Amino acid sequence: MITVLVVGAGPTGLTLACDLARRGLSVRIIDRAPRFPDSSRGKGLQPRSVEVFDDLGVAEQILQAGTQNVVFRHYERDRVLRDVALYGHLNPTPEVPYLSTLLIPQWAIERVLRARLAEFGVRVELGSELTEFSQSDSAVTATIVSDRGTERVEVDYLVGCDGGKSGIRKSLGVRFEGDTSSTQVMLCGDVEVDGLSTDAWHQWLGDGHIVLICPLPGTKAWQFQASPIDDSPPSLATFQRIVDERTGLPIRLSNPTWLSTYRINVRVADRLRVGRVFLAGDSAHVHPIAGGLGMNTGIQDAYNLGWKLASASDSLLETYQEERLPIAEWTLRTSSQSSAAVQASSRDRSAGVDAGMTDDVRQLGLHYRWSSLSRDVIDRGDRLQAGDRAPDAQLTTADGGRIRLFDVFRGPGFTLLGFGAGCAEALARLTDRIQTHLVTPEEDEDGHAFATYGIDADTLVLVRPDGHVAMTAAGEDSDAVLDYVKAIM
Ligand SMILES: Cc1cc2nc3c(=O)[nH]c(=O)nc-3n(C[C@H](O)[C@H](O)[C@H](O)COP(=O)(O)OP(=O)(O)OC[C@H]3O[C@@H](n4cnc5c(N)ncnc54)[C@H](O)[C@@H]3O)c2cc1C
């Protein structure tokens, strides 16, 4: 059985551990923290991450713990300038069931993922620190120190989900290229708030200052963020002084449970893999929080890596870096643009943090078209093609019930879709190797699936375990699919 040690139980490590555990791998996940974090940190969950959680079987719990109905309320001191309902004009479509950024504190996401992991019999080992490791061609040997003593373990793979200051990255000698701003510092924390309504994320941007006070669903806490007034360290008194000076409103802060600062870092690792050791999440990339991409990119790194680790194929594992490094670089560029847009709003009050919430940050358009894993045997022109996100669609079953393509994909393996009756024979030939599904015009009575996938003739569409299109081929071409599957697995 393949054994994996995941270091770090933030959203990246937990997503990876869930994905590995459901595949039946032997997984351990350790964290040096003595207890689970209760700070809100990443509170914007992007639609593509909700799709990942849908596949892992926790989308419902995640949606229930968050909200999509918070408006962005902009102020000039005590005067409301405008309310912006960022996603008010968007309705979920059959191909995009999760459309808008979900507001949910990071600890709540982590709690749902830990519960899912426990269902597979895996628990986070708290107070357990990776102190050193070495690797050979066939294994990684790791030293874990906890109050139970020092333990040496041998595993097939080690994954560093150990955050921006990653000791694993440093031990590997992986460079972390980029900048750390000496000037752009923000104060942040979780506090209780009296004097503001919970229907809005309250935002004061102007004259170069930023104050953001956001209610956190399902709790009495609010996330507070602000540009500092002076060098005062983060404290309730400092936060209150900022509120008093910059809003002029009778807002009272109390009961802080988290007081911190963050500095704007823009850095990416020059490699995501060294032999049997991988980097994912903040250990591989850090960038401005504007646009809400950090945690989300980590979750999606994990989702890209899980099925490749389960294959233990060296060439497939090599595509983790091939596919995710360009995405990390995209994330740095996109979040830096979002940050610049928010900074511009902080000068002229034209918007709030919504200035950084572009369509791109929903991450639904990210693709791997350039990847060596993407293969279009037929010319797809500008239609959906290999590497693209495989969209959802509503289907009607023979007995009149409704299912979604996401239901068909759910699970750890590939799915071969055959669009049109002419694919039936090819599916029958492959059904003992891959999960298959024939999409007929009768089943697709609303026409969404055929339209979204751009089908005008019988077509095979192979969908990867992480919900991207692996290949497209003519409806009868089972050989092409078989060759592909044999080559990568
Ligand atoms: C105020 C704020 C707002 C944010 N908003 C958003 C947002 O809206 N959307 C978004 O996507 N992101 C947001 N982020 C960023 C997000 O919080 C991070 O990107 C995210 O936490 C990264 O997750 P991770 O699992 O990669 O690493 P982390 O969450 O940093 O987890 C790393 C873990 O590794 C453990 N660890 C480290 N070294 C060791 C070791 N040697 N042995 C064992 N354990 C170890 C640590 O204890 C830690 O628990 C925000 C951040 C802040 C501060």
Ligand as a Chemical Component Dictionary entry (heavy atoms), coordinates in Angstrom:
data_LIG
# 
_chem_comp.id                   LIG 
_chem_comp.type                 NON-POLYMER 
_chem_comp.pdbx_formal_charge   0 
_chem_comp.three_letter_code    LIG 
# 
loop_
_chem_comp_atom.comp_id 
_chem_comp_atom.atom_id 
_chem_comp_atom.alt_atom_id 
_chem_comp_atom.type_symbol 
_chem_comp_atom.charge 
_chem_comp_atom.model_Cartn_x 
_chem_comp_atom.model_Cartn_y 
_chem_comp_atom.model_Cartn_z 
_chem_comp_atom.pdbx_ordinal 
LIG C1  C1  C 0 -6.498  37.966 7.014  1  
LIG C2  C2  C 0 -6.363  36.880 5.998  2  
LIG C3  C3  C 0 -7.367  36.723 5.062  3  
LIG C4  C4  C 0 -7.252  35.753 4.068  4  
LIG N1  N1  N 0 -8.263  35.620 3.160  5  
LIG C5  C5  C 0 -8.209  34.631 2.234  6  
LIG C6  C6  C 0 -9.318  34.401 1.356  7  
LIG O1  O1  O 0 -10.336 35.098 1.410  8  
LIG N2  N2  N 0 -9.229  33.388 0.463  9  
LIG C7  C7  C 0 -8.112  32.601 0.380  10 
LIG O2  O2  O 0 -8.091  31.704 -0.485 11 
LIG N3  N3  N 0 -7.052  32.781 1.217  12 
LIG C8  C8  C 0 -7.081  33.764 2.136  13 
LIG N4  N4  N 0 -6.045  33.923 3.012  14 
LIG C9  C9  C 0 -4.845  33.053 2.882  15 
LIG C10 C10 C 0 -5.040  31.691 3.548  16 
LIG O3  O3  O 0 -5.288  31.849 4.916  17 
LIG C11 C11 C 0 -3.798  30.823 3.311  18 
LIG O4  O4  O 0 -3.485  30.832 1.936  19 
LIG C12 C12 C 0 -4.030  29.389 3.783  20 
LIG O5  O5  O 0 -4.048  29.287 5.188  21 
LIG C13 C13 C 0 -2.928  28.435 3.263  22 
LIG O6  O6  O 0 -3.270  27.131 3.644  23 
LIG P1  P1  P 0 -2.148  26.016 3.786  24 
LIG O7  O7  O 0 -2.887  24.791 4.226  25 
LIG O8  O8  O 0 -1.343  25.943 2.539  26 
LIG O9  O9  O 0 -1.159  26.520 4.935  27 
LIG P2  P2  P 0 -1.487  26.928 6.483  28 
LIG O10 O10 O 0 -2.934  27.222 6.668  29 
LIG O11 O11 O 0 -0.504  27.998 6.814  30 
LIG O12 O12 O 0 -1.145  25.609 7.268  31 
LIG C14 C14 C 0 0.176   25.176 7.466  32 
LIG C15 C15 C 0 0.205   24.260 8.690  33 
LIG O13 O13 O 0 1.469   23.597 8.754  34 
LIG C16 C16 C 0 1.822   23.447 10.107 35 
LIG N5  N5  N 0 3.296   23.232 10.165 36 
LIG C17 C17 C 0 4.270   24.069 9.754  37 
LIG N6  N6  N 0 5.484   23.491 9.901  38 
LIG C18 C18 C 0 5.265   22.253 10.430 39 
LIG C19 C19 C 0 6.128   21.164 10.805 40 
LIG N7  N7  N 0 7.441   21.231 10.674 41 
LIG N8  N8  N 0 5.572   20.051 11.325 42 
LIG C20 C20 C 0 4.206   19.951 11.459 43 
LIG N9  N9  N 0 3.347   20.944 11.124 44 
LIG C21 C21 C 0 3.873   22.075 10.596 45 
LIG C22 C22 C 0 1.368   24.751 10.758 46 
LIG O14 O14 O 0 1.186   24.597 12.154 47 
LIG C23 C23 C 0 0.053   25.019 10.006 48 
LIG O15 O15 O 0 -1.066  24.508 10.720 49 
LIG C24 C24 C 0 -6.110  34.895 4.028  50 
LIG C25 C25 C 0 -5.106  35.036 4.987  51 
LIG C26 C26 C 0 -5.225  36.015 5.965  52 
LIG C27 C27 C 0 -4.130  36.154 6.994  53 
# 
loop_
_chem_comp_bond.comp_id 
_chem_comp_bond.atom_id_1 
_chem_comp_bond.atom_id_2 
_chem_comp_bond.value_order 
_chem_comp_bond.pdbx_ordinal 
LIG C1  C2  SING 1  
LIG C2  C3  SING 2  
LIG C2  C26 DOUB 3  
LIG C3  C4  DOUB 4  
LIG C4  N1  SING 5  
LIG C4  C24 SING 6  
LIG N1  C5  DOUB 7  
LIG C5  C6  SING 8  
LIG C5  C8  SING 9  
LIG C6  O1  DOUB 10 
LIG C6  N2  SING 11 
LIG N2  C7  SING 12 
LIG C7  O2  DOUB 13 
LIG C7  N3  SING 14 
LIG N3  C8  DOUB 15 
LIG C8  N4  SING 16 
LIG N4  C9  SING 17 
LIG N4  C24 SING 18 
LIG C9  C10 SING 19 
LIG C10 O3  SING 20 
LIG C10 C11 SING 21 
LIG C11 O4  SING 22 
LIG C11 C12 SING 23 
LIG C12 O5  SING 24 
LIG C12 C13 SING 25 
LIG C13 O6  SING 26 
LIG O6  P1  SING 27 
LIG P1  O7  DOUB 28 
LIG P1  O8  SING 29 
LIG P1  O9  SING 30 
LIG O9  P2  SING 31 
LIG P2  O10 DOUB 32 
LIG P2  O11 SING 33 
LIG P2  O12 SING 34 
LIG O12 C14 SING 35 
LIG C14 C15 SING 36 
LIG C15 O13 SING 37 
LIG C15 C23 SING 38 
LIG O13 C16 SING 39 
LIG C16 N5  SING 40 
LIG C16 C22 SING 41 
LIG N5  C17 SING 42 
LIG N5  C21 SING 43 
LIG C17 N6  DOUB 44 
LIG N6  C18 SING 45 
LIG C18 C19 SING 46 
LIG C18 C21 DOUB 47 
LIG C19 N7  SING 48 
LIG C19 N8  DOUB 49 
LIG N8  C20 SING 50 
LIG C20 N9  DOUB 51 
LIG N9  C21 SING 52 
LIG C22 O14 SING 53 
LIG C22 C23 SING 54 
LIG C23 O15 SING 55 
LIG C24 C25 DOUB 56 
LIG C25 C26 SING 57 
LIG C26 C27 SING 58 
# 
